[in-house]
Amino acid sequence: MENIGWILLEASIKAFVILNIVLLGAAASVYLERKVSAAIQDRIGPNRVGPFGLLQPFADVFKLFFKEDIVPRAADKFFHALAPVISLGVAIAVYAVIPFAHYVEIDGVKYYLGIAPDVNIGFLFILAMTSVGVYGITLAGWSSNNKYSLMGGLRSSAQMISYELSMGLSLIGVVLISSSFSLNDIVLQQAGWKWNVFLQPLGFIIFLVSAFAETNRAPFDLPEAEPELVGGYNTEYSGMKFGMFFLAEYANMATSSAFITLLYFGGWQLPFPAEWLGLQEGSVGLALAQFLTFMTKVGIFVLFFIWVRWSIPRFRYDQLMNLGWKVLLPLSILNVILTSIGVLIFK
C-alpha cells in the first residue's frame, strides 16, 4: 500500500506540472499565432497588454471567465455542457504517455520524465484518445439544436473519421521499423540521426496532412467555416465553454507536434552525442537538455501549423473528402506495402 501511495503521489505531481505546461503552452501558442499572423498580414499584433503584448492571452482568459454563459432554450443542456469537457479532457489526457525526456536515475531508481511515458502501448493510447475527441465536437453540434452547429458537427465527424484511416495506416511503417508500440522505444530507435522522417518520408507527409485535418486547422477547418456555417459546431457557445474548445484546439495542435517529433524527428534525442556536453545517461543535466531539445522541436512544428493556417486558403468540402479517400488512403496503403518489403529485405 505504501508503494501505491508513492506511485499515486508521483503521478499527481507529474500531472500537475504537465497540466500547467499544457495551459501555459496554449497561452504561448495564442500569442505566437497572433504575432505570426500579424507579421504575415503586415500588422502589429498585440502590443498593449503587458510588455510586447505578452499578457494578452491571459487577458483573453479573464474576459472569457467573466462573459455570460448563454445556453439556447431548446438545447440539450447536459450534452451542451459535456461537449467542451470531452474535447479538452481528451486533449489533455494524451499527455499522460508522452515522454518529455528519457529518465533521471537517483539512488539506482529510474524516474521517467512524464506521467506514464514508459508504457508499452503509448502509441495506441494516443491514437485511441484522439479518436474519442470527435465526440466532443459532434455532441456540441447536435446538442445546440442549431442547423449550422449540426452541420459543423457532422462535417467534423466525417472529416476526422476519414483522415484517421490514413493517419493510422501511415504510422504502421514506423511500428514495422521500430518493432514496438512504446514511444520511448521508437525514440531510442532513432538515435544518431536515424530519424524516421528519412526512412518514412511518404508516411511523414501523409501523417502531417492528416494531423491538420484531425486538429481542424486551416486549410482543413471546414467544421467551423464562418462563410457558410457562422461558426460551425461552436456557434451556440459563449464564455468559458467556448474558451475550452479554443484551448482544446491549441492543445491538440501541440499534441500533433509532439507526436510528429516523437515518431519522425528523434523525440528528445540530442542532435549530437551527450558526451560533448560532459553529461552522463540518467543525470539531471542530460534530462534537462533532452527536455529542451524536445520542446524546441515541438515549438518548431507549432510555428509551422500557425504559418500554414495564415498562408493557405481553406479547401472546399468535396476537395477535402477527395484528398482523404482518393489520394492519402491509397498512398498510405502503398507506404505500408513498401515498408513491409523493405523491412523483410534489410532487417
C-alpha positions in Angstrom: 0.0 0.0 0.0 2.9 2.3 0.8 4.3 1.8 -2.7 0.9 2.5 -4.3 0.7 5.8 -2.3 4.1 6.9 -3.5 3.2 6.0 -7.1 0.0 8.0 -6.9 1.8 11.0 -5.3 4.5 10.9 -8.0 1.8 10.7 -10.8 -0.2 13.5 -9.2 2.8 15.8 -9.1 3.7 15.0 -12.7 0.1 15.5 -13.8 0.0 18.9 -12.1 3.3 20.0 -13.7 2.3 18.8 -17.2 -1.2 20.3 -16.9 0.4 23.7 -16.2 2.9 23.2 -19.1 -0.1 22.5 -21.4 -2.1 25.5 -20.3 0.9 27.9 -20.4 1.9 26.4 -23.8 -1.6 27.1 -25.1 -1.4 30.7 -24.0 2.1 31.0 -25.6 0.6 29.5 -28.8 -2.2 32.0 -28.9 0.3 34.8 -28.5 2.6 33.3 -31.2 -0.3 32.9 -33.6 -1.4 36.5 -33.2 2.2 37.7 -33.8 2.9 35.5 -36.7 -0.5 36.3 -38.4 0.2 40.0 -37.9 3.6 39.7 -39.5 2.2 37.8 -42.4 -0.6 40.3 -42.9 1.8 43.3 -42.3 0.1 44.3 -39.0 1.5 45.0 -35.5 -0.4 42.4 -33.4 -0.9 42.5 -29.7 1.3 45.2 -28.1 -0.8 46.9 -25.3 -1.4 44.4 -22.5 2.0 43.9 -20.8 5.4 44.3 -22.4 5.2 43.5 -26.1 1.6 42.3 -25.5 2.7 39.2 -23.7 -0.2 39.3 -21.2 -2.8 39.5 -23.9 -3.6 35.7 -23.8 -4.2 36.0 -20.0 -6.5 39.0 -20.6 -8.4 36.9 -23.1 -8.9 34.1 -20.4 -10.1 36.6 -17.8 -12.6 38.0 -20.4 -13.9 34.5 -21.2 -14.3 33.7 -17.5 -16.5 36.8 -16.9 -18.6 36.6 -20.0 -22.2 35.3 -19.7 -22.7 31.6 -20.4 -25.6 31.6 -22.8 -27.4 28.3 -23.5 -30.1 28.1 -26.1 -33.6 27.4 -24.7 -34.1 24.3 -27.0 -30.6 23.0 -26.5 -29.8 19.7 -24.6 -28.2 21.4 -21.6 -26.4 18.3 -20.3 -24.6 17.4 -23.6 -24.2 21.1 -24.4 -22.1 21.4 -21.2 -20.4 18.0 -21.6 -19.1 18.5 -25.2 -16.3 21.1 -24.3 -15.3 19.0 -21.3 -14.8 15.9 -23.6 -12.8 17.9 -26.1 -10.5 19.5 -23.5 -10.2 16.4 -21.4 -9.2 14.2 -24.3 -6.7 16.8 -25.5 -5.0 16.9 -22.1 -5.2 13.2 -21.3 -3.0 12.4 -24.3 0.0 14.0 -22.5 -0.1 11.2 -19.9 2.0 8.9 -22.1 4.3 11.5 -23.9 7.9 11.1 -22.9 9.4 14.6 -22.5 12.9 13.1 -21.9 14.4 9.7 -21.1 14.9 9.3 -17.4 16.7 10.6 -14.3 18.4 8.0 -12.1 18.5 8.7 -8.4 19.9 6.0 -6.0 19.6 3.4 -8.6 15.9 4.2 -9.3 14.9 5.4 -12.7 12.3 8.2 -12.8 10.9 8.7 -16.3 10.0 12.2 -17.5 6.3 12.0 -18.0 3.2 10.8 -16.1 3.4 7.3 -17.6 5.8 7.6 -20.5 7.2 4.1 -20.5 4.0 2.1 -21.1 4.4 -0.3 -24.0 1.1 0.9 -25.7 1.6 4.6 -25.5 1.4 4.8 -29.3 -2.0 3.1 -29.3 -3.2 5.1 -26.4 -2.7 8.4 -28.3 -4.5 7.1 -31.3 -7.4 5.9 -29.2 -7.8 9.2 -27.3 -7.6 11.3 -30.4 -10.4 9.2 -31.9 -12.6 9.9 -28.9 -12.1 13.6 -29.4 -14.6 13.6 -32.3 -17.4 13.0 -29.8 -16.9 16.4 -28.2 -17.4 18.3 -31.5 -20.2 16.1 -32.7 -22.1 16.4 -29.4 -21.6 20.2 -29.5 -23.2 20.5 -32.9 -26.1 18.2 -32.1 -26.9 19.5 -28.6 -27.0 23.1 -29.7 -30.2 22.5 -31.7 -28.9 24.8 -34.5 -28.7 23.7 -38.1 -25.4 25.4 -38.6 -23.9 23.8 -35.5 -25.2 20.4 -36.5 -23.7 20.8 -40.0 -20.4 21.6 -38.4 -20.5 18.6 -36.1 -21.4 16.3 -39.0 -18.6 17.7 -41.1 -16.1 17.2 -38.2 -17.1 13.6 -37.6 -16.9 12.8 -41.3 -13.6 14.6 -41.7 -11.9 13.1 -38.6 -13.0 9.6 -39.3 -11.9 9.8 -42.9 -8.4 11.1 -42.1 -7.9 8.8 -39.1 -7.7 5.9 -41.6 -4.8 7.5 -43.5 -3.2 8.6 -40.2 -3.3 5.1 -38.7 -2.0 3.4 -41.8 0.8 5.9 -42.2 2.1 5.1 -38.8 2.3 1.3 -39.4 5.6 1.9 -41.2 7.1 3.4 -38.0 5.9 0.4 -36.0 7.3 -2.0 -38.5 10.7 -0.3 -38.3 10.9 0.0 -34.5 9.0 -3.3 -33.8 7.4 -1.6 -30.8 4.3 0.4 -29.7 6.3 2.1 -26.9 7.1 5.8 -27.7 10.4 5.5 -25.8 11.5 2.6 -27.9 10.6 4.4 -31.1 12.6 7.4 -29.9 15.6 5.3 -28.9 15.5 3.5 -32.3 16.1 7.0 -33.9 19.4 7.7 -32.1 22.2 9.0 -34.2 20.2 10.9 -36.7 18.4 7.8 -37.8 15.2 9.8 -37.9 12.1 8.1 -39.3 11.4 11.1 -41.5 14.4 9.9 -43.6 13.2 6.3 -43.6 9.5 7.1 -43.9 9.2 10.3 -46.0 5.9 9.3 -47.6 4.4 8.3 -44.2 5.5 11.6 -42.7 3.8 13.7 -45.4 0.6 11.6 -45.0 0.6 12.0 -41.3 1.4 15.7 -41.4 -1.6 16.4 -43.7 -3.8 14.1 -41.6 -2.8 16.0 -38.5 -4.0 19.3 -39.9 -7.4 17.6 -40.7 -7.6 16.0 -37.2 -7.0 19.2 -35.4 -9.5 21.2 -37.6 -6.8 23.6 -38.5 -6.8 25.6 -41.8 -6.8 24.7 -44.6 -9.0 21.9 -43.2 -11.1 23.9 -40.7 -14.4 23.1 -42.5 -16.3 22.3 -39.3 -16.2 25.9 -38.3 -16.1 27.6 -41.7 -17.6 31.0 -41.0 -18.6 31.9 -44.6 -21.3 29.2 -44.7 -21.6 28.0 -41.1 -21.4 31.2 -39.0 -19.0 29.5 -36.5 -19.8 25.8 -37.0 -20.2 23.5 -34.1 -19.3 26.2 -31.5 -21.8 28.8 -32.8 -24.1 28.5 -29.7 -21.2 28.6 -27.2 -20.0 31.6 -25.2 -17.9 32.3 -22.2 -15.5 29.7 -20.9 -17.3 26.9 -22.7 -16.2 28.5 -25.9 -12.8 29.0 -24.3 -12.5 25.3 -23.6 -12.9 24.5 -27.3 -10.4 27.1 -28.1 -7.9 25.7 -25.6 -8.5 22.1 -26.9 -7.6 23.2 -30.4 -4.3 24.6 -29.3 -3.6 21.6 -27.0 -4.4 19.2 -30.0 -2.0 21.3 -32.2 0.7 20.8 -29.6 -0.1 17.1 -29.3 0.2 16.6 -33.0 3.5 18.5 -33.0 4.8 16.3 -30.1 3.6 13.1 -31.9 5.4 14.2 -35.1 8.5 14.9 -33.1 8.5 11.6 -31.3 7.7 9.4 -34.3 9.7 11.1 -37.1 12.2 13.6 -35.7 14.0 11.7 -32.9 11.9 12.9 -30.0 14.1 14.0 -27.1 17.3 12.7 -28.7 20.0 15.3 -28.8 21.3 16.3 -32.3 24.8 15.4 -31.0 26.4 12.9 -28.5 25.7 13.8 -24.9 29.4 13.3 -24.2 30.1 16.6 -26.0 28.4 18.3 -23.0 30.0 16.1 -20.5 26.7 14.6 -19.4 26.0 11.0 -18.4 22.9 8.9 -19.1 20.5 9.3 -16.2 21.8 12.6 -15.0 19.6 15.6 -14.3 21.6 17.7 -16.7 21.1 15.3 -19.6 17.4 15.0 -18.8 17.1 18.8 -18.9 18.9 19.0 -22.2 16.6 16.3 -23.7 13.6 18.2 -22.4 14.7 21.4 -24.0 15.5 19.6 -27.3 12.1 18.0 -27.3 10.3 21.3 -26.6 12.3 23.1 -29.3 11.3 20.6 -31.9 7.6 20.8 -30.8 7.8 24.6 -30.9 9.1 24.5 -34.5 6.1 22.4 -35.6 3.6 24.6 -33.7 5.1 27.5 -35.6 4.7 25.5 -38.8 1.0 24.8 -38.0 0.4 28.6 -37.5 2.3 29.6 -40.7 0.3 27.2 -42.8 -3.0 28.5 -41.4 -2.3 32.0 -42.4 -0.8 31.1 -45.8 -3.1 28.6 -47.5 -6.8 29.2 -48.2 -9.5 26.8 -47.0 -10.4 23.8 -49.2 -13.9 23.1 -50.4 -15.5 20.2 -48.6 -15.6 17.9 -51.6 -11.9 18.6 -52.2 -11.2 17.7 -48.5 -13.0 14.3 -48.9 -11.4 13.6 -52.2 -7.9 14.2 -50.8 -8.6 11.9 -47.9 -10.2 9.0 -49.7 -8.7 9.1 -53.2 -5.2 10.3 -52.5 -4.0 9.9 -48.9 -5.6 6.5 -48.3 -4.2 4.7 -51.4 -0.8 6.3 -50.7 -0.8 5.2 -47.1 -1.6 1.6 -48.1 1.2 1.8 -50.7 3.5 3.0 -47.9 2.6 0.0 -45.7 3.4 -2.4 -48.6 6.7 -0.8 -49.5 7.8 -0.6 -45.8 6.9 -4.2 -45.2 9.0 -5.3 -48.2 11.9 -3.1 -47.1 11.8 -4.5 -43.6 11.8 -8.1 -44.9 14.8 -7.3 -47.2 17.0 -5.1 -45.0 16.2 -6.1 -41.4 
